[in-house]
Amino acid sequence: MLPVKTIRSTLYAVIISLSVMLPVSGWSAPPPPGDSIAPVLENVLPAVVNISTRKIVGVKQREYLVDPYFRHLYGYRDRPVRKESRSLGSGVIVDARKGWIITNHHVIDGADEITVTLRDQRSFTAKLLGEDPGVDIALLQIDAKDLSSLPLADSENLRVGDFVVAIGNPFGLGQTVTYGIVSALGRTGLGIEGYEDFIQTDASINPGNSGGALVTTRGKLVGINTAIMGGSGNIGIGFAIPASMVRAIVSQLAEYGEVQRGQLGVVMQDLTPELASAFGLKEHSGAVVTRVLPGSAADKAGIRSGDVIVGINGKKVHDGGVLRNAVGLLRAGSKVSLKLIRDGRSRNVEATIALPMDAKTEGGKLSSRLEGAILGNLNDKHPLAESGGVEVLDVKRNSRAWDAGLRKGDVIVSVNRQSVASLLDLSAITRAVGDNSLLLNVQRGNSALFVVIR
């Protein structure tokens, strides 16, 4: 039997040897049970695509080339002066039958041409169905057969420590798989997007991975890779948009082509332990209403300053960021159920999310018959603000709206004999009208007239 001292020395030597064998940096999570997720990825990889875009940008001509003398002297001829810009990214097919592909808005932003390349190397020109810069999501469509899809899964049950796989097209190398864990959930306040609720992961995400898939080891699509910390390369901190948030946005992009966000109309702050004590509350999570905007959805629902909102549509509100994100995923006109605490008592209220008072939109997005007009809600100082209406902020000459007789400064007060108090009303009516003609009752200065757009 070896002496205790000798045993200890031997153990120390073994520990030191093992520690030397381990890498000092770049340590990644051990593989899940089974030692390989290759069988799972066989069904996942065909649904992840490479995306390339082409954008034509104008380039200024040198002044001497514009001068007629130099143009004649050097035989310079008129030719388009432009420069081509290209970018690469990734995407995920979420509906094989419809050919729907999800990617990041920043991947295709401003692109003149979008090309999707499948894993089998087939390439297609994609159509942009809709985009939302606020969440950084875009919905594309390709006309192709024999597609594989990866439907959006439920990301609500993810836990810190769960194994995940990131799939994309880093640096344009082609489809690449990296592996890691969920490092954190609910990351907000990073200033990356307008609405943030990121999944953080140490699975390598690099430029070109944007729009790619973040999946579990069971092949469930739980996120869309979108950003990295550190700028130009992976340092083990990457972010993905949760599938639950993506699903809410995609449904609106598919139907409307955009996300027409509304407002609750409150100014709020996080409920801190100090505020909870001052309010005499046992709850330490929630959003404290510090101000209610007059005429807003919150005002009409009876919400007051000092109320503490602790729930929305059956989900707990931990802080102001959670409430802002929840409202930001709802389209204007949606009804929302709020649980709040007032004077120590719990109560439930219902509000209808409204468009911001200064909201405006392109008329063509509401109806092709309003193409060329920029429309907006009336501000508080407008003479017709009390009765309501939609103001024509501008009209492009020779457009459909211009040819019909609409002019800047007009106020639309009814459509097909239905009153219009806001953009929300106008959107609902034009959607119901469909391809039928529009009969607009317009207030122009001190006079009124009817405008028919066929």
C-alpha positions as CSV (number, residue, x, y, z in Angstrom):
1,M,0.0,0.0,0.0
2,L,1.4,3.4,-0.9
3,P,1.8,6.0,1.8
4,V,-0.9,8.7,2.0
5,K,1.7,11.3,1.0
6,T,2.6,9.4,-2.2
7,I,-1.1,9.0,-3.1
8,R,-1.7,12.7,-2.7
9,S,1.4,13.5,-4.9
10,T,0.2,11.2,-7.5
11,L,-3.3,12.7,-7.5
12,Y,-1.9,16.2,-7.8
13,A,0.2,15.1,-10.7
14,V,-2.8,13.7,-12.5
15,I,-4.9,16.8,-11.8
16,I,-2.1,19.0,-13.1
17,S,-1.7,16.8,-16.2
18,L,-5.5,17.0,-17.0
19,S,-5.5,20.8,-16.5
20,V,-2.7,21.2,-19.0
21,M,-4.6,19.1,-21.5
22,L,-7.7,21.3,-21.3
23,P,-7.7,24.4,-23.6
24,V,-7.2,27.7,-21.9
25,S,-9.8,29.5,-24.0
26,G,-12.5,28.6,-26.5
27,W,-13.9,25.9,-24.3
28,S,-17.3,24.8,-25.6
29,A,-20.0,22.8,-24.0
30,P,-19.7,19.0,-24.0
31,P,-21.9,17.1,-26.5
32,P,-25.3,16.0,-25.4
33,P,-26.1,12.3,-24.7
34,G,-25.6,10.2,-27.8
35,D,-22.4,12.0,-28.8
36,S,-23.8,13.3,-32.0
37,I,-26.8,15.4,-33.2
38,A,-26.1,14.6,-36.9
39,P,-29.3,12.5,-37.2
40,V,-31.4,15.5,-36.0
41,L,-29.6,17.9,-38.3
42,E,-30.3,15.8,-41.3
43,N,-33.9,17.1,-41.2
44,V,-33.0,20.6,-40.2
45,L,-30.2,21.7,-42.6
46,P,-32.3,21.6,-45.8
47,A,-34.5,24.3,-44.3
48,V,-31.7,26.8,-43.7
49,V,-30.8,28.8,-46.8
50,N,-28.1,31.3,-47.9
51,I,-29.2,34.7,-48.9
52,S,-27.4,37.2,-51.1
53,T,-28.6,40.6,-52.1
54,R,-27.7,43.1,-54.8
55,K,-28.2,46.9,-54.3
56,I,-27.5,49.6,-56.8
57,V,-26.3,52.8,-55.2
58,G,-25.6,56.2,-56.9
59,V,-22.1,57.5,-57.3
60,K,-21.4,61.2,-57.8
61,Q,-19.8,62.2,-61.0
62,R,-16.6,64.2,-61.0
63,E,-17.4,67.9,-61.7
64,Y,-15.1,68.1,-64.7
65,L,-17.0,65.1,-66.4
66,V,-20.2,67.1,-66.1
67,D,-18.8,70.2,-67.7
68,P,-19.7,70.1,-71.5
69,Y,-16.2,71.2,-72.6
70,F,-14.5,68.3,-70.9
71,R,-17.2,65.9,-72.0
72,H,-16.5,66.8,-75.6
73,L,-12.7,67.0,-75.2
74,Y,-12.4,63.5,-73.7
75,G,-15.2,61.9,-75.6
76,Y,-17.2,61.3,-72.4
77,R,-20.7,59.9,-73.2
78,D,-23.7,59.8,-71.0
79,R,-23.9,56.6,-69.1
80,P,-25.5,55.6,-65.8
81,V,-23.2,56.3,-62.9
82,R,-23.9,53.7,-60.3
83,K,-22.1,51.2,-58.0
84,E,-23.2,47.7,-57.1
85,S,-23.3,46.7,-53.4
86,R,-23.7,43.1,-52.3
87,S,-24.2,41.4,-48.9
88,L,-24.6,37.9,-47.6
89,G,-26.8,36.4,-44.9
90,S,-29.0,33.4,-44.0
91,G,-32.7,32.5,-43.7
92,V,-35.0,29.8,-42.6
93,I,-37.9,28.2,-44.6
94,V,-40.8,28.1,-42.3
95,D,-43.6,27.1,-44.7
96,A,-42.6,24.8,-47.6
97,R,-46.0,24.9,-49.3
98,K,-46.0,28.7,-49.5
99,G,-42.3,29.1,-49.9
100,W,-42.0,31.5,-46.9
101,I,-38.6,32.3,-45.6
102,I,-37.7,34.3,-42.5
103,T,-34.5,36.4,-42.3
104,N,-33.3,39.6,-40.7
105,H,-34.5,42.9,-42.0
106,H,-30.9,44.2,-42.0
107,V,-29.9,41.4,-44.4
108,I,-32.2,42.5,-47.1
109,D,-32.6,46.2,-46.3
110,G,-32.7,48.3,-49.4
111,A,-31.9,45.4,-51.7
112,D,-32.8,45.6,-55.4
113,E,-32.5,41.9,-55.8
114,I,-32.6,39.0,-53.3
115,T,-31.3,35.6,-54.2
116,V,-32.0,32.5,-52.1
117,T,-29.7,29.5,-52.5
118,L,-30.9,26.1,-51.0
119,R,-28.7,23.4,-49.6
120,D,-29.0,21.5,-52.8
121,Q,-27.6,24.5,-54.6
122,R,-30.8,25.5,-56.4
123,S,-31.1,29.3,-56.5
124,F,-34.3,31.5,-56.7
125,T,-35.1,35.2,-56.8
126,A,-37.1,36.0,-53.7
127,K,-40.1,38.3,-53.3
128,L,-40.2,40.5,-50.2
129,L,-43.6,40.1,-48.6
130,G,-43.0,42.3,-45.6
131,E,-40.4,43.7,-43.2
132,D,-40.3,45.0,-39.7
133,P,-37.1,47.1,-38.7
134,G,-38.3,47.3,-35.1
135,V,-37.8,43.6,-34.4
136,D,-35.4,43.2,-37.4
137,I,-37.5,40.5,-39.2
138,A,-38.3,40.2,-42.9
139,L,-40.6,37.7,-44.7
140,L,-39.5,36.4,-48.1
141,Q,-41.2,34.1,-50.6
142,I,-39.8,31.9,-53.4
143,D,-41.6,29.9,-56.0
144,A,-40.0,26.4,-55.6
145,K,-41.0,22.8,-55.3
146,D,-39.7,20.1,-53.0
147,L,-38.8,22.4,-50.1
148,S,-38.1,21.4,-46.5
149,S,-39.4,23.6,-43.8
150,L,-38.6,24.2,-40.1
151,P,-41.7,25.6,-38.4
152,L,-41.3,28.1,-35.5
153,A,-41.4,26.3,-32.2
154,D,-42.3,27.4,-28.7
155,S,-39.4,29.3,-27.2
156,E,-41.1,30.1,-23.9
157,N,-39.8,26.9,-22.4
158,L,-36.2,27.5,-23.1
159,R,-33.9,27.4,-20.0
160,V,-30.4,28.8,-19.4
161,G,-28.1,25.9,-19.9
162,D,-30.1,24.2,-22.7
163,F,-28.0,23.0,-25.6
164,V,-28.6,24.8,-28.9
165,V,-27.2,24.8,-32.4
166,A,-26.7,27.9,-34.7
167,I,-26.9,27.3,-38.4
168,G,-26.0,29.9,-41.1
169,N,-23.6,31.2,-43.7
170,P,-20.7,32.9,-41.8
171,F,-18.4,35.0,-43.9
172,G,-20.0,33.5,-47.0
173,L,-18.3,30.1,-46.5
174,G,-21.6,28.2,-47.0
175,Q,-23.8,26.4,-44.6
176,T,-22.1,26.0,-41.2
177,V,-23.2,24.5,-37.9
178,T,-21.9,25.6,-34.4
179,Y,-22.9,24.3,-31.0
180,G,-23.3,25.8,-27.5
181,I,-25.7,26.5,-24.8
182,V,-28.3,29.2,-23.9
183,S,-26.3,31.6,-21.9
184,A,-29.1,34.0,-20.9
185,L,-32.7,34.8,-21.7
186,G,-34.7,38.0,-21.9
187,R,-31.8,40.3,-22.8
188,T,-33.0,43.8,-23.3
189,G,-31.7,47.4,-23.3
190,L,-28.8,46.5,-25.7
191,G,-29.8,49.2,-28.2
192,I,-29.5,46.7,-31.1
193,E,-33.2,46.7,-32.1
194,G,-36.3,48.8,-31.2
195,Y,-37.9,45.8,-29.4
196,E,-35.6,43.4,-27.6
197,D,-36.1,40.1,-25.8
198,F,-33.0,38.2,-27.0
199,I,-31.8,34.7,-26.4
200,Q,-28.1,34.9,-25.6
201,T,-25.9,32.0,-26.7
202,D,-22.2,31.0,-26.8
203,A,-22.8,29.0,-30.0
204,S,-20.5,30.8,-32.6
205,I,-22.4,33.4,-34.5
206,N,-20.4,35.5,-37.1
207,P,-21.1,37.9,-39.9
208,G,-23.3,36.1,-42.4
209,N,-25.1,34.1,-39.7
210,S,-27.8,36.8,-39.5
211,G,-31.2,35.4,-40.3
212,G,-30.1,31.8,-39.7
213,A,-31.6,29.2,-37.4
214,L,-31.1,28.6,-33.7
215,V,-32.4,25.2,-32.9
216,T,-32.5,22.8,-30.0
217,T,-30.8,19.4,-30.1
218,R,-34.2,18.0,-30.9
219,G,-34.3,20.1,-34.1
220,K,-36.8,22.7,-32.8
221,L,-36.5,26.2,-34.3
222,V,-36.4,28.5,-31.2
223,G,-34.7,31.6,-32.5
224,I,-33.5,33.6,-35.5
225,N,-29.8,34.6,-35.1
226,T,-29.4,38.3,-35.4
227,A,-26.5,40.0,-33.7
228,I,-23.1,39.5,-31.9
229,M,-21.3,41.4,-29.2
230,G,-18.0,42.7,-30.2
231,G,-18.7,43.8,-33.8
232,S,-16.6,42.0,-36.3
233,G,-16.4,38.4,-35.0
234,N,-17.5,35.9,-32.4
235,I,-16.4,36.2,-28.8
236,G,-18.9,33.8,-27.4
237,I,-21.8,36.3,-27.0
238,G,-24.4,36.1,-29.7
239,F,-28.1,37.0,-29.7
240,A,-31.2,35.5,-31.4
241,I,-34.8,36.7,-31.6
242,P,-37.1,34.2,-29.8
243,A,-39.4,32.2,-32.0
244,S,-42.4,33.4,-30.0
245,M,-41.7,37.0,-30.9
246,V,-40.9,36.1,-34.6
247,R,-44.3,34.3,-34.9
248,A,-46.2,37.3,-33.8
249,I,-44.5,39.5,-36.3
250,V,-44.6,37.1,-39.2
251,S,-48.4,36.7,-39.0
252,Q,-48.7,40.5,-39.5
253,L,-46.2,40.7,-42.3
254,A,-48.0,37.9,-44.1
255,E,-51.3,39.7,-43.9
256,Y,-50.4,43.3,-44.1
257,G,-46.8,43.5,-45.3
258,E,-45.9,45.6,-42.3
259,V,-46.4,45.9,-38.5
260,Q,-48.7,48.8,-37.7
261,R,-47.8,49.3,-34.1
262,G,-50.1,50.9,-31.7
263,Q,-49.6,52.5,-28.3
264,L,-51.1,52.0,-24.8
265,G,-50.3,55.6,-24.0
266,V,-48.5,55.4,-20.7
267,V,-45.2,56.6,-19.4
268,M,-43.8,54.0,-17.0
269,Q,-40.9,52.9,-14.9
270,D,-39.8,49.6,-13.4
271,L,-41.2,48.6,-10.0
272,T,-38.2,48.6,-7.6
273,P,-38.2,47.2,-4.1
274,E,-38.2,50.8,-2.8
275,L,-41.2,51.7,-4.8
276,A,-43.0,48.5,-3.9
277,S,-42.4,49.4,-0.2
278,A,-43.7,52.9,-0.7
279,F,-46.8,51.6,-2.4
280,G,-47.3,49.0,0.3
281,L,-47.0,46.1,-2.2
282,K,-45.6,42.6,-1.6
283,E,-44.9,42.4,-5.4
284,H,-41.5,43.4,-6.5
285,S,-42.0,43.1,-10.2
286,G,-44.2,45.2,-12.5
287,A,-44.4,48.5,-14.4
288,V,-45.4,51.6,-12.5
289,V,-47.6,54.1,-14.5
290,T,-46.1,57.5,-14.0
291,R,-48.2,59.3,-16.6
292,V,-51.3,58.6,-18.8
293,L,-51.4,60.4,-22.1
294,P,-54.8,62.2,-22.6
295,G,-57.0,60.6,-25.1
296,S,-54.9,57.5,-25.3
297,A,-55.9,53.8,-25.1
298,A,-54.9,53.8,-21.4
299,D,-56.9,56.9,-20.7
300,K,-60.0,55.5,-22.3
301,A,-59.5,52.2,-20.3
302,G,-59.4,54.1,-17.0
303,I,-55.8,53.5,-16.2
304,R,-54.3,56.1,-13.8
305,S,-51.0,57.4,-12.7
306,G,-49.7,55.3,-9.8
307,D,-51.3,52.1,-11.1
308,V,-48.9,49.1,-11.2
309,I,-49.3,46.9,-14.2
310,V,-48.4,43.3,-13.3
311,G,-50.0,41.3,-16.1
312,I,-50.9,41.5,-19.8
313,N,-53.0,38.9,-21.6
314,G,-52.4,36.4,-18.9
315,K,-48.6,36.8,-18.8
316,K,-46.7,38.3,-15.9
317,V,-45.1,41.7,-16.4
318,H,-41.7,41.8,-14.7
319,D,-40.8,45.3,-15.7
320,G,-41.5,48.1,-18.2
321,G,-39.5,46.4,-20.9
322,V,-41.7,43.3,-20.8
323,L,-44.8,45.5,-21.1
324,R,-43.4,47.6,-24.0
325,N,-42.4,44.4,-25.9
326,A,-45.8,42.9,-25.4
327,V,-47.6,45.9,-26.6
328,G,-45.1,46.3,-29.5
329,L,-46.1,42.9,-30.9
330,L,-49.8,43.9,-31.1
331,R,-51.3,45.5,-34.1
332,A,-53.2,48.8,-33.6
333,G,-56.9,47.9,-32.9
334,S,-56.0,44.8,-30.9
335,K,-57.7,44.4,-27.5
336,V,-55.5,43.8,-24.5
337,S,-56.3,42.6,-21.0
338,L,-54.3,44.2,-18.3
339,K,-54.0,43.2,-14.6
340,L,-53.0,46.1,-12.4
341,I,-52.8,47.0,-8.7
342,R,-54.4,50.2,-7.5
343,D,-54.4,51.2,-3.8
344,G,-53.3,47.7,-2.9
345,R,-56.2,46.0,-4.7
346,S,-55.9,43.9,-7.9
347,R,-58.2,44.7,-10.8
348,N,-58.5,43.9,-14.5
349,V,-59.1,46.3,-17.3
350,E,-59.4,46.0,-21.1
351,A,-57.8,48.5,-23.5
352,T,-57.8,48.8,-27.3
353,I,-54.4,49.5,-28.6
354,A,-54.4,52.7,-30.6
355,L,-52.2,54.3,-33.2
356,P,-49.9,57.1,-32.0
357,M,-51.4,60.5,-32.3
358,D,-48.6,61.5,-34.8
359,A,-48.9,58.3,-36.8
360,K,-48.7,58.5,-40.6
361,T,-48.5,56.0,-43.5
362,E,-48.4,55.7,-47.2
363,G,-51.9,55.5,-48.7
364,G,-50.9,52.7,-51.0
365,K,-50.3,50.4,-48.0
366,L,-54.0,50.8,-47.1
367,S,-55.5,50.6,-50.6
368,S,-54.0,50.7,-54.0
369,R,-56.5,53.4,-54.8
370,L,-54.8,55.8,-52.3
371,E,-51.4,55.3,-54.0
372,G,-49.4,58.5,-53.9
373,A,-50.9,60.0,-50.8
374,I,-49.3,60.3,-47.4
375,L,-51.9,60.1,-44.7
376,G,-51.8,60.9,-41.0
377,N,-53.9,61.3,-37.8
378,L,-55.0,64.8,-36.9
379,N,-52.8,66.4,-34.3
380,D,-54.4,68.0,-31.2
381,K,-54.1,71.5,-32.6
382,H,-56.0,70.8,-35.9
383,P,-59.4,72.5,-36.1
384,L,-61.1,69.1,-36.7
385,A,-59.2,67.2,-34.0
386,E,-62.3,66.8,-31.8
387,S,-64.5,65.3,-34.5
388,G,-61.6,63.3,-36.0
389,G,-60.5,62.4,-39.5
390,V,-57.4,61.5,-41.5
391,E,-55.3,64.3,-43.0
392,V,-53.7,64.2,-46.4
393,L,-50.2,65.2,-45.5
394,D,-48.9,65.1,-49.1
395,V,-49.8,63.8,-52.6
396,K,-47.5,62.9,-55.3
397,R,-48.3,64.5,-58.6
398,N,-49.9,62.3,-61.3
399,S,-50.4,59.5,-58.8
400,R,-53.7,57.7,-58.5
401,A,-54.7,59.7,-55.4
402,W,-53.7,63.0,-57.2
403,D,-55.7,62.1,-60.4
404,A,-58.7,61.4,-58.3
405,G,-58.6,64.9,-56.8
406,L,-57.0,64.5,-53.4
407,R,-54.8,67.4,-52.3
408,K,-52.4,68.2,-49.5
409,G,-54.4,69.5,-46.5
410,D,-57.6,67.6,-47.2
411,V,-59.2,65.8,-44.3
412,I,-61.0,62.5,-45.0
413,V,-64.0,62.3,-42.7
414,S,-65.8,59.3,-44.2
415,V,-65.3,56.4,-46.6
416,N,-68.2,54.8,-48.3
417,R,-70.5,56.7,-45.9
418,Q,-68.7,55.2,-42.8
419,S,-67.2,57.7,-40.4
420,V,-63.4,57.9,-40.2
421,A,-61.9,59.2,-37.0
422,S,-58.3,57.9,-37.4
423,L,-55.9,55.9,-39.6
424,L,-57.1,52.8,-37.7
425,D,-60.7,53.4,-38.9
426,L,-59.5,54.1,-42.5
427,S,-57.4,50.9,-42.5
428,A,-60.3,48.7,-41.3
429,I,-62.8,50.2,-43.9
430,T,-60.5,50.0,-46.9
431,R,-59.6,46.4,-46.0
432,A,-63.3,45.5,-45.9
433,V,-64.0,47.3,-49.2
434,G,-61.3,45.3,-51.0
435,D,-61.3,46.0,-54.8
436,N,-64.4,48.1,-54.8
437,S,-64.3,51.8,-55.5
438,L,-63.9,54.3,-52.6
439,L,-66.3,57.2,-52.0
440,L,-64.4,59.7,-49.8
441,N,-66.1,62.6,-48.0
442,V,-63.3,65.3,-47.8
443,Q,-63.2,68.5,-45.8
444,R,-61.1,71.1,-47.7
445,G,-60.7,74.3,-45.8
446,N,-64.2,75.7,-45.1
447,S,-65.8,73.6,-47.8
448,A,-66.6,69.9,-48.3
449,L,-66.7,67.6,-51.3
450,F,-66.9,63.9,-52.4
451,V,-64.1,62.2,-54.1
452,V,-64.6,58.9,-56.0
453,I,-61.6,56.7,-56.6
454,R,-62.3,53.7,-58.9
